Amino acid sequence: MLGLPWPRHGFADSRSLRERADAKGLVFGCAVKSPQLGTDMPYTDLIATQANMLVHEYELKRKNVEPSPGQYVFAGADKAMNFAADNGQAVRGHTLCWFQANPDWLEDALMVPVAQREQLLISYIDRVIDRYGSRMQSWDVVNEVIEPQQADWNGMRTDNPWWRALGERHIDIAFHAAKEKAGEAKLYLNDYSVENDVRWNEDRRNTTLRLLERLKKRDVPIEGYGIQGHLKPYRDRFEPEVFAKFLRELEGFGLQVMVTEFDVADVDGPADPAERDADIAAVTKSFLDTALDSPACAGVLCWGITDEYSWLSDLEKYKRADGTKTRGLPYDDQYRPKPMWDAIAAALDAAPARVPT
Ligand code: G3I
């Protein structure tokens, strides 16, 4: 048992997570998979009632959007955008530039003179933002660019086709291209494993802060930092003060912050689901209390809403050895709320209200 058993909050009212977030001027939302929208009705209902912001889990990535050079496919992304519009929800765009989920043709296409490589990045950003720009609250312009365990002196991710093609400067190019088109949408850099009290997360925090200093010096128009928040409490210890210090450092850059992909992997946790649920709820409350105490933090999106569709249960390194589903989202695989739901609700209720901007 990591934390004290989470007492199920007897909430005095039956407000949804969306209503609790709205009451504080906070974001609470989740990633969506469009095939399930409108076909899996319990799922559709949870998405509509619990979230005031959505993000595409995979359909707004270049592999899905541009399967062949210049051939754009927006059907999946449009479906989630239209659902959000029908339900009065905001959307964040994930993601314009990433080392993963690129179409198979991209690597070869980058074997061209530098100016044409830049154009391969800029033209894609232009095309996607042209389609959705005014409807996005924010964009993950660049996703997961650091990797201190690789060979770059600055701790940048070198197994990244964009870093190989253009160096660190690909970040500048992407943000300037986005800034030309994105209107009021905030431009985010998004990354993972910057929240825990373990050495390799500390290295990632320091690498991130040094990168932000360089980007600011180069007048790169970065306006937000996304903390993905994929917690793994049975592997990496969460210590609120360590995370709070990093949030203060991000505030120092004048950035908006958001927890963008929150979930809790219970791999290596106890066999009893009730025990894992209590531990997950305890770390959820501690993590979200810390995040929402930061005046820079606009809110939280979970990486899904129900364990039924969590990526955590699909991945070898996070799958549970006993074959049971990961219990890392607010609703279980039967769409029932869990103590994690209570913890999120309690954190939203306890958070300082945001002044309407
Ligand atoms: O739905 C199609 C299915 O119809 C098709 O038969 C199958 C064949 O490939 O693909 C299915 O789509 C898969 C999709 O997940 C559906 O779940 C894609 O192949 C697969 O690539 C996609 O993986 C996503 C992954 O990013 C890569 O885009 C995961 O869902 C998504 O959870 C994961 O999310 C990432 C964030 O973007 C960045 N942070 C880490 C996070 C977890 O890896």
Residues whose N, C-alpha, C, O or C-beta is under 5 A from the ligand:
A	BS01	G3I	E57 Y58 A101 W311
